[in-house]
Amino acid sequence: QVIIDSAYDKLKEYDFMNMLKDEADEVLKCYIRPACVSYLYHRTKSLERDDILEEFVDDLDDISIEVLANYVSIFYLDANYIKTTLALKAHLSGTDFHNYASKDVLAKAIEVRELYKNEIDQLTIDYSYGKDCPLWNLKRGNRR
């Protein structure tokens, strides 16, 4: 539930979540599986879940929770704002598209998605190398 709560807060922060928390929980739960699949690409440890209890078998660390929340947010933005709007663009005239779909909303959704994707990349680098790695410190300008 902590992943869903974090994703909800992230989406609400940028005004992409306009539904009640209970409704949002049900919607965002649909994106847990693809988020786990995407995150497994970066991890060596399995993300085993109990789908009946709707929880992970092992406790997740803070970085894993944030990465999964970012993936849930990305999948939500893709499904509800980005892909939907781009699909409409192919079927509407330019004028109809601009009357129906706000260019600003699409641009903002793409910008926020990239922000979360970059955060995922940075968190997985930090997670993989750790603070004791010279590359981690060099990247941040720390000299040890």
Secondary structure, 3 states (H helix, E strand, C coil): CHHHHHHHHHHHHCCCCCCCHHHHHHHHHCCHHHHHHHHHCCCCCCCCEECCCCEECCCCCHHHHHHHHHHHHHHHHHHHHHHHHHHHHHHCCHHHHHHHCCHHHHHHHHHHHHHHHHHHHHHHHHHHHCCCCHHHHHHCCCCC
